[in-house]
Amino acid sequence: MGEAQAKTLWDVLGQVPDHRSRHGRRFTLQSVLALVLGAVLAGRKSLAAIARWGRDLKPDQLNEFGIERPKAPCQTTYHNVLKGMQVTRLEKCLGQWVRKGRPPGRQDRKILPRSDLGW
């Protein structure tokens, strides 16, 4: 999917290039970034807190983040993903998405369970 086609935040996160080797990947970059975003929006400020937030999610909640495993990534996974990520590419993708706005009536994939954010 090209940048011009990104409709949802989930789509945008899927456009960010993954710098990791295909060997040994257990979680998609899209899912890891969605978890980081959810944790940060829920007030988590460190990698340890982000990892704990993800580990507290139930399997059905993890499915909302595109994760079919019973547990979220560990702290080391977040560290490895974020340390080598192309931040400028993420910023560019997010910036374009925000500037375009969301289409009216469009239902985004539920990637931020409201109950976990305290809403």
Secondary structure as UniProt FT lines:
FT   HELIX           3..5
FT   HELIX           9..15
FT   TURN            23..24
FT   HELIX           29..41
FT   TURN            42..43
FT   HELIX           47..55
FT   HELIX           59..64
FT   TURN            65..66
FT   HELIX           75..83
FT   HELIX           87..100
FT   TURN            104..105
FT   HELIX           114..117
//
